[in-house]
Amino acid sequence: MQFANIPGHIQLKKRLIYLAKSGQVPHAHLFWGPPGSASLTLAMAFATYLNCHNQLPEDSCGHCGACIKMGKLNHPDLKFTFPINTTKTTSESEITSNNFLKLWYPFLQEQPYGDISDWSHHIGAEHKQLIIPTAEAKYISQYLSLQAFEGPYKIILIWLPEHLHATAANALLKIVEDPPSQTIFLLVSMAADKLLSTLRSRLQQVFVPAFTDEALTQLIVQKHHLSPQKLSQIVGLAEGNLNKAYKLIEDTKVEFLEEFTSWMRACYAQDFTKLMTQVEKFQEIQKENQKNFLIYSLYMMRQILLVQFRNERIVRTHETERQLAEKLGQILNYDAIKKMNSWLTEAHYHIERNLNTKILFLNLSLRITQIFQAIRGKSA
């Protein structure tokens, strides 16, 4: 992984390169940011730069032996630690990250922006709590007793340290307080506030903000061929979370804008035949798409508010979405939008808990129909 593979974050990259070139690299860093951000990839790019044999002013060279091995994830001076647990194919005696490397390497290459649920699914531990156990801290201690094989630094990358077992966290704290020379710890977190406070206070913090819309667009188009309208929808819904964007692309079989438009028209016209058709269609789609449709509906509610307040962020929407938002913005007032937001959020919550989706969506549709009816009654 190189800095060039990660769009945006220009100043943060410059700061990391300056640290690497200064010769006074702090021995422990905490890369933290929201889910779907570049926390892990930036940490990987930084690790690559630190051990690159031919460092360039703005990136690692990408061609030396160290860079090639880092790219293949087999550099001998890089160790990974991450949450684990027993799975369908492992037992308690195998509970170290080292036993999961054959699963970790493809996960890191395929889903570098993934989260704990993605990793849990990848290793077949969907219904188990993943932790970084005490045995892992012991293994790290043993690993650090060895000299660096090739690079100037031995690098320990700990993914999601918020899942450290309490005993492991305290053991790691002792190691971080008095590390061997030329050792670098890179902790990558999505919930830094859950870290042991005494451990967090000893880490050089590197905040990684969510991707901008421009950076998100750049990364998406590298892997997917989407229409401008679909791309605009995905970027708007993802809100800087690349992992969420990829899942929306994979899961979204329904054309949300068309479905949302049809739904709003049926509610406005009080066309109960069409509403029942919408309800049936909603019930037939997969659960993830049901949730995504409600998320999209909440997104459109925000666009209506932006239109009403003449906010310039509305320019990020596709023209068809803008036109629909403008039309609905002429009908719905702030109180109506606030109620609809609340109902949509509530519906999303109930789908997560497996309520009957047909009844849920029918009830939601009737409530929205009543909103339109009340507004039309006042304007009559």
Number of C-alpha atoms within 10 A of each C-alpha: 23 22 23 12 11 19 16 17 17 11 9 15 19 15 11 20 21 15 15 18 13 9 8 9 17 14 21 22 20 24 25 24 20 18 21 24 24 27 26 27 20 24 25 23 23 23 26 28 28 25 25 23 19 16 19 12 11 16 19 26 18 21 13 15 15 25 26 17 17 24 18 12 19 13 21 15 23 21 19 17 23 26 25 25 22 18 16 8 8 13 10 9 8 13 21 23 22 15 13 18 15 10 13 20 15 13 17 15 13 10 15 18 21 21 16 19 12 15 21 19 11 14 19 15 18 15 10 12 13 20 20 27 22 19 16 24 24 15 14 17 16 10 15 19 9 11 15 17 11 14 17 15 19 27 26 21 24 21 24 24 25 22 22 25 19 16 14 19 22 17 18 20 18 12 16 18 13 9 17 16 11 14 20 22 21 23 28 27 24 22 15 21 11 13 18 16 10 11 15 18 11 16 19 17 15 19 16 18 18 20 23 17 16 12 17 25 19 14 17 18 11 8 9 11 10 13 9 11 14 17 21 18 24 24 25 20 20 22 17 23 23 26 18 20 24 22 15 19 16 10 15 19 11 15 11 19 19 11 16 18 14 15 20 18 15 20 22 19 14 18 13 14 10 16 23 16 13 21 21 15 14 20 18 13 13 13 16 14 19 24 19 20 22 22 18 21 22 20 17 24 21 17 26 27 21 19 22 17 11 10 11 9 10 19 12 15 19 16 14 12 21 19 14 17 23 17 13 21 20 11 14 20 14 12 10 16 20 14 14 20 19 12 19 22 16 14 21 17 13 15 18 12 9 9 12 11 19 17 12 17 23 18 15 17 23 15 16 23 21 14 20 19 15 13 15 13 9 7 7 6
